[in-house]
C-alpha cells in the first residue's frame, strides 16, 4: 500500500481527492476559505484544484462559492457497479423488507466503518434512518460485527489497534477483549445481534454475504425497535429470511 512517504504516492492526486471529499462532507455551497480550512490545504492550492474540477465538470461555481455537480456521482456509482450483487440487492431487499415488515440494509466494511450500499425503509420511523453512503462505526452495530468476523486474525488485530471504541450509548461494548469475544461468537454462530449499542432505540440482526470463494464481502441486516424483540425472538422470526437473502446475493 502506498503511503505519503512512498515513491508511488501521488500527492497531487491525493490532494484533489481530498478537496472532493471535503466538499461532500458539507451541505450547501462553500468558498475557498472554508474548503481550505476543512482540507488543511493552502488557499492557492485549493483554488487550482477547484479550477481543474470545474473544467472537468465535477464542480460548479458562481466565482464566489463552489459546489459539487451530479457528475461526482459517477465516482461513487462506479464502485457500486463493480459489486456483482449490487444491482440485484435492491430487489432482494424490497422482497425481504416486505416479508419482514421491517427495515433492512446491505453494507460493506471501509476501514473502521460500515458503509450502507443499499437500504429498504418501512413506514415505521426509527430515530436514525441511514441511507446509501451512510457510515457507522463497525464495532457498534450488527452488520459491523459480521464484517469484522470476516477479517483474518491479523486484519482484526490491526482494526483493534487503530480503532478507539467510544461509548455511544450505555450499552456500547468499549472493551477490546469483550469485542474480540463478540466477534468470535459471531464468526462461530454465523450471525450477529446488537441491541442499543449505537442508538438506544435500535437493535439489529445481521448475517454475512459471501462470494463464491466463501469470503465475507458484505452484510445484510434487519433493523428493529429496541425492546420489541429479544435476540431469541428475532433469530427465530428473521434469521431464516436473512440467510435466504444473503444466499440470493451470493449468486449474483
N, C-alpha and C positions, 0 to 999 in steps of 0.2 A: 504493500500500500504506500502510495506517495504521501510524504509529509511536507510541510512548508520548508523544511531544511533539505529535502532531497533534490537531486538534479532533475527528476522527472516532474516535479511540481511546477505547474504553470501559474504563477502568482497573478498575472493579469486576468486570466480566465477565472480564477477563483474569486477575485475581487468583483468581477462583473456579475457572477452568480450571487455574490453576497448582496449586491445592490438590489437585484431582483427579489431575493429572499426578504430583505428588509422592507421593501415596498409592499410586499404581500402580507406583512405582519401588521399593517395598519390600515384602517378603513379611511376612505376619502383620499383627497389629494395631499401631496406633500411638497415642500420646497427643498431646495438643495441643502439648506442648513439642517433641516430635520433628517434628511436621508444621511447626510454626513455624520451627524451625531449618532444615529442608530447603527450605522455600519462601521463606525470608528475609522472612517477614511477621510482624507483631506477633501475640502470642497472642490478644489480644482480637479482632483481625480474623479470624484463623483460626477462632476459636470461632463467630463469626457465620456464616461460610461453612459450617461443619460443621453447624450447626443448620438452615440453609436446605437443605443437601444431604440431611439426614435427613428433613426434611419432604417433599422431592421424591422420596425413595426411593432415592437414589444412594449413601447412606452409612448404615451401621448403627452402633450404639453401645451399650455397657453402662454409660454415664455416666462411664467412666474412659478406655476406649480406643475407637478408631474404625477402621472398615474399609469398603472399597468393597463394594457389593452387586452381584449379577449384572446389575442394571439398567444399570450402566455399560457393559456390552457393547453396548447399543443404540447408543451413540455411535460405537464402532468399526465395528460391523456396518453402520451407516448408510452409512459411507464405502464399504465393500466392495460394498454393494448398488448403489451408483451406478456401479461399474465394469461396463460392458456384458459383459465377458468373464469376470467373476469366478465366476459360478455354473458356467459351463462348464469353468473351469480345473481343478477337482478331477478331473473325468472325464478331461480331456486329460492331466493329469499322471499319473494312475493308469495309463493306457494307455501313456504314454511311458516311465514308470519300469519297468513290467513288461516292455516290449520291450527296454529297455536293460539291465535288471537292475542299475540304479544309482539313487541318489537324485537327485531333480530338484526344481526350485522355480520360482516366479514372484515377481518383486519389482518395486517401483516406487521412484522417487527421491523422497526427502524431505530438502530442504536438502542437507547433505553426506553423508547416509547412504542406503543402500538399506534398504527395509523389506520383509520377506517377507510376502506376502499369500496364498500357497498353497505347500504343501510335501508332497512324497511321499517317504517313507522306505523304504529297503530294509532288510533284516535285517542288512546289513553295518553295523558300528558305526564311525563316524568320531569323531575326537577332539572335534569340535564339531558339534553337531546342532541347527541353528536350527529354530524353529517359527514359526507365524504371529505377526507383530508383532515378531520379532527384527530388530535393526538392526545393520548392519555399515558401516564406512567405505567409501564408494564407490570410492575410488582403489585399494583393495587387493584387489578381487575382480572376477571376470569379468563378473558382472551389472552391477556398478557402472561398469565401463569402457564397456559397451554403453549404459547410460543416460546417462553423461556424453557419449558420442559423439552422442547425440540432442539435446544442447543447442545453442543458437545460439552463435556465437563470443562475443558479449558476455556471455551467461549463463555460458559456460565460463570466461571471464576472471574474472568475479565469483567463481566457485567457487574458482579457483586463489588468488585474492587473500585469500579469507576462510577457507581450509582449511589447517590445519597437517598436513603429510604425515609421520606418525610411523613410525619403523622397527618395525613389528610383528613382523617376522622378519628374518633377514639378507638375504632376497631381496626385501623390500618396496621398490618404487620410491618414493623420497622426493624425488627431484629433479624440480622442476616442469616443466622443459624436457623431461625424459625422459617424464614423464606426458603432456604435451601430444603428444609424438610417438606414444606408445602409443595414445592416444585417437584421433588422426588415422588411425592404421593400422586401428584397429577400425572407424572410420567407412567407410574405403575397402574393407575386405575383408568387412564385414557380420557379423563375429563377434569375440569376444574370448576369449583364452586367458590364464589366470592360474595360476601354479604356485607354491605355498608362499609366497605373499605376505602372506596374513592368518594362516594356520595352516600350519606346516611339513609337516603330514601331508595337506593337501588341495590339489588342483588343480581347476580348473573351466573349462568351455567354455560360452559363453552367446551367444544371438542376441537381436535386438530383437523386440518385439511392437509392431506399428504399427496405428494406427487407419485408418479409410477414407480419411483425408486424407494418409496416409503419415507421420504424426508418430509418434515413438517414445513409447509410453505405458507400456511395461513391458518386462521382460526375462525370458527363460526359460533355465534352465541345467541342466547335469548336473554333479554333484559326484563327484570321483574321488579315489582314494587316490594321493597324490603318488608318482611314480616308476613306477606301473603302466602309464601311457600317456605317450608323447611327444605334443607338440602335433599332429604329423602323424598319428599313430595315432588320437588322439581325434577329430580332424577327419574322418578317413575313416570311422570307425565311428559317430560320434554326430551329426555336423553335419546330415546329411540329415533325421534324425529330429527334431532340434531345430527345423529350419526348417519342417518339416511341422506340428509342434505350434504354432509361432508363427502359421502361416497359419490354423490352425483357431481360434485365439483371436481373430485379427483379424476373423473372420467373425461374431463374436457381440458 
